[in-house]
Structures are given as C-alpha cells and as structure tokens.
Amino acid sequence: MGAPRDVPAPDVPGAVTVALPPALRFLLPPRDRADGMRRLRFDPDATLGHLVRAAGVPPTEIGAVRLDGQPAPLTARARPGSTVALEEVARPEPAPDGGYLLDVGLGTLARRLRLLGLDAAWSNRAEDADLVTRADEEDRVLLTQDRGLLMRRALARGALVRGAGTDDQLTDVLDRFAPELAPLTRCPACGGVVRPVPTAEVAPLLEPGTLRSHAEFSRCVSCGQVYWRGAHAGRIDALVAAARSAAGRRG
C-alpha cells in the first residue's frame, strides 16, 4: 500500500490532519511547521502508523496518539476528516538492556558514549538493513539522524539523535535515556570492557617514557588496547563532569 499523499489545498474533502507538538514540528516540511500539522488525503486502508510515517514522523519519536480526541493504537484507522494528534515520546525512556547501536554517521558520538562507560556499538561499513537486524537481535536501540532508517517497520527500538555537533548529540542521548554512567570502563576504540592491569603485563607494549611517567594502566579485554592517564585526561574529565552535572539536573 502506498503512503497517503499530501493535500496541497486546505479544503480537500475528507483530508486527515496529523497534528504535532512543538517539539516535533521540525520534522514537518517548512510550509507546515508554523501550523504544526500536515494534511493527507484520506485512505481507508491506511493505519495511523501509515499516516504518521507519511507525515514524516518516525514512530520511534512519538508517545501517546489520539484519534479525534481519543487514545488510539497505531493499528487503528482514521475516518474522513479525522485529526490524529501526536505527543512526543516521554523522557527519559528506559535505557536498552543490550546497549546502543549507532549508524555510520555517528562514530564520534559512539566514542563519547563509550568514554562514559556505555555499550555503544558502531561500524563504518554497516548497511541499513544490517543495522536494523543487529539492533533487533542484540536488543539495542538504534541511534541515527536518518529518519528513513527509523521508518523501517522491522526496527523494534530506535531514536532520532538531535543536534548538529557531537556535544549537542550527546546531550540529547543522555537526556532521552538517562543511562547510568561508568566512565572509563569501556574502550573508546572498540567498546570492549577496560580493566586495570599490572604494569608488568603491559610493559613490553609501552614506550620507556610512558613507563617512567605513569604507574597505573588499563587494558581492553576485547582488542588489547592499553590505556593510561595521558595528555587527553583533562578533556575526558570535563566530558565526564558535564555528563554527571546534566544527570544531576535531571534528577
């Protein structure tokens, strides 16, 4: 079934109106944002889920749905002239048991999440279908800025990451899921668990200057990368402090 079409004129009989709250109006075409609604031709076979997608809104971004003022599931069908009112998904929503999966465009965000101790899987070669399959099989929430990816019906959990820069993207993800943080317990390179190791165990892998300057080391159990408190420690400390401060404000 094709998606319901836009209605170019406001007086087309039977048009269905999809109304969005202010926080989601950026998803509408520019011409519709001021009014906060999009009008679609009535299709008796279209579910509310079809209408939501046709309006340009990924189902992952909505919470309650009201059909002509009454709560309704996305499997319900509108009537000619109906109004479908959407609410933004409530924040914070439960953090996923399996962690996060980020699409190819969010590699820097994945690294930031890992620095905060979050399970954030990422690959720069993953195709869209593979991302959806992996997210579902591993019980991860798929993080992306690609609305089309979140429209896929096979996707169980996803979230549209907001923000043009990594700082804003991180703030958005932490606000949406409010996860428990465990800074510096995951490898920023691969996401594996990082554990303290005796200096003697990693000494053959390090430069003499590093051994003279540092006495505490950790190592990723997955990729073997060795870590110590080096030149970037100040920036990492600032990242952790900002994340914890934001979590405190949410609490």
N, C-alpha and C positions, 0 to 999 in steps of 0.2 A: 504494500500500500504506500502510495506517495504521501509526502508530508502535506498538510493543509497549506494553502497558498496565502500570501499576504493579500489584504484588501486595500487597494490604493485609495478608495473613496470611503468616507465615514458612513455613508448612507446605504451601503450594500445590504439588502435584506438578509437577516439570519446570521450575520457575522458574529463570530465568537471573540470575545475580548479576553486577552491574557494580561492581567494586571500585576505589576511587580512592585515590591517595596523599594524605598530609595536606595538601599544598599546594593540592590541587584540591577538597577536601571542602566548601569554601564554596559550590561550585556545586550541591550537593545540597540537597534540601528539608531544613528544620531537623530533622525527625524522623529523618533518615538520617545526619546529619553525625557523630554520636558513633561510629557503627559504620563509617562511611566506605564504605558500599555501598548500592546500590539494587537491589531485586529486581523483575524484569519477567517478565511471562507469556511463555512460550516461543512463538515464532512461527517455523515452519520456513522462511518466506520472508525473514525479517529478517537482513540482514548485520550484521556487527559495527558498521559505520558507523551503521546504523539504531539499534542498541542504545545506542551512545554518545550519539547525539542524544536518544534517548528518556530517557536518564538525566539530561539537562540539561547535557551537556558539549559545547561546540563542538569539533569535530575539530581546530581550529587550536591548541587548548591541550594536546593530548596528543602524546607521543612514541611510545615503544615500546608495543605492545599484545601481551598474552599471553592466549591462549585455552587454559584448562586447563593452564597452566604452559608452553605452547609459543609462540614468536613467531608472530604471525599478522597478515595484512593486514586492513584494514577491509572488504575484499570477502568475507572468509571468513564462514561461518555457524556459529553455536553449535549445540550439542546440548542436549537436555533436561537441566537440572541443571548446565549449564556455568557456569564462572566466567570472566569477562572482566576481567583486571587491566590497569589503565591506568597509564602513567607520564607525568609532566609533560614537556612539550617541553623539550629541553635548552637551557640558556642559556650563553653567548649564541648566538643563531641568526644566520645570515648576514643582514646588512643588505640590503634590497632594492635592486636596480640602479636602479629607477625612482623610489625615494623612498617617501614615506608619503602616505596619503590619510586624512584624519580626518573622522568624521561630524559632524553639525551641533552636537552637544553638547560638542565638544572644541575650540572655537575658541581659547580661551585657551592650551591646550596647543599648538596649532598655532603660535601666535605665539612661544611659548617655544622650540620646536624650530627655528623659523626664525632666532631670535636666535643660536642655536648653530651656524647655517650648514647646517641640514639642509633638504632638499627636502620640504616638508610642505604638500600641497595641502589646501584646505578651502573649503567654501561653506556659507552658512547656508540655502541653498534646495535642497540636493541630496536627492533621494528615494532610498530604499534600493536599488531596482533600478539606478538610475543610478550609485550609489556602487560597486556590485559590478562593473558593466560598465566603469566608468572604471579601477578598480583592476586589473582583468584586462588591459585594453587597454594601459595605461601601465606595466605591471609594477610596480605599487605594492603595498605591504602596507596593508590597510585597518585602521585603528586605531579601536576603538569600545568602548563599555561596554554595547552592546546585544547580548546573547547570540543573540537571534533572527536578527540580521543575519549573524552568523558561522556560523549553521546552514545558510545557503544553499549548495546544492551547486555552484552556478556559481562561487563565490568560490575563487580559486586560493590567495591568501595573506591572512591576517588575524591579528589579535591582540586579545585582550581586555585592555583597559587597566585596571589595578587602581589603586585609590586614590580617596578621596572628594574630595581637593583637588588643585589643579594641581601643587603641589610633589611630592606622592606619585606622581601620574601620570607626571610627567617622570622621576622616579627609576626607575619601573617600565619605561618605554620604553627608557631608556638602558641599564638592566641587561639587558633582554631582547635588545637588538640590538647593544650596544656599538659604535655608529657612530663614525666619525672626525669630530671636531668642527672647524668652521672658523668661529669666532664672528664675528658682524657682517659676514658676506659675503652675507647674504640679506635681503631686505626683509621686515620683520615684518608689513607690511600685506598684501602680495600673494604673497610668496615668491620674487619675482624676484631675479636676481643684482644685488648692490650693488658699484659700483666707484668708486674715487676720481675726483674731477673737479676741474679748475681752478676757483678761486674766481670768476673772471670769467664762467665758463659759467653759474653758478647765481646770481650776484649779483642779477639782476633779480627773482628769485623770493623773495628774503630781505628781512627787515626790517633797517633800518640798524643796530639794536642787535646783531643776530646777527652781522652782518659785522664790527662793531667788536670783538666778544668772541671770535670764532673765526676760525681761518685754514685749517682743513682740513675738507673736505666730501666726501661721497659721494652717489651718486645711483643709484636703482634703474633698471636698463635696461628694465624692463617697464612700470612705472607712472609713472616720473619723480619719485617722492618723493625729496626731498633730506634728508640726514642729517648731523648733526654731534654732537660730544660735548657733550651738554647736561645738564640737571638730573637726568636719569634714569641717567646714566653709572655712578654708584656701585652702583645696584641691578643693572644689567646686568653689571658687573664681578663682583659677588657671585654672580650666577647662573652665569657662566662658570667662576669659581673652584670653585664647588660641583660642577659637572658634571665638570670636569677632575680634581678630587680623587676623585670616585667612580670615574672611569675608571682612575685610578692604583691604587685599591684592587682593582679587578677584575683589573688586570694583575699 
